[in-house]
Structures are given as C-alpha cells and as structure tokens.
Amino acid sequence: MEKIRKFKGLEAPESSQPQDLNKLQMQSGNLYRSLAVIANRSNQISIDLKQELNSKLEEFAVTSEVLEEIVENREQIEISKYYEKLSHPTILALEEFKRDELFYREREESSEASHDEQGEQ
C-alpha cells in the first residue's frame, strides 16, 4: 500500500497530455535516452502495482472449485476500482522523470564489445 500512496500523491493527470520534447531531451541530453528511462520505470511501476494488487486479491481467493457459489465481495470490488483509478504507469513514470525523481545511469559497454571494435580497426 505504501507504493500506491506514493503514486497517488504524484498528482499525475489521468490521461496523457502533450509533452515538450525539448524539455525531455534536456534532462538526459538525448530524447531517446529519456524515453528509454521513462519506459523502464513504467515497467517497474506496472510490475509493482500488479504484484501489490495480486497480493491483496489473494485474500479473497476461493479455495473450493465450485463455480455455483460465486459470492460478490464489496471489499474486493473497492480494491479493484481503486487500482483502476490510478494513472497509467507510463504517466506516473513521466511525472517522476519530469520532477527529476529518477536515478538512472548508462550501461557500461562490456570489455568484449570494446575489444572487438579495437581488433577491427
């Protein structure tokens, strides 16, 4: 629930908005690098939210395999609706990036790749 509170407090828009690509480019020096960082963070947020939702919904899992006894649980519905109201993970990641709340670093090239390049020259 702690992660959800953090995302709920971002005050991110519920739908996508036009973005100034020059501002995104300035933050990392490269537009594509910025978009890659946002995409990776979006995947992380999505996985975290999915795991948290699944753990909460496991409490309501029916152990019997009788399909005739489907019981509507208000609390389960409220939890699902709460998650549905959250902004999309990409929008949340974009907001974190714009607020400079993300830490990222470039991968170092492996020594094999640099060795191959030196051998070809």
BELZI-V385646 format. One line per field, one symbol per residue. phi: phi as a letter, one per 30 degrees, with the letter a starting at -180 (. if undefined). A space follows every 50 residues. Layout:
phi=???
//
This chain:
phi=.dddddddddhdddbdbdcddddddddcjadddedddddddedddddddd dddddddddcdcddcdddcdcdceddddddddddddddeddddddddddh cccbbdddddddddddddddd
//
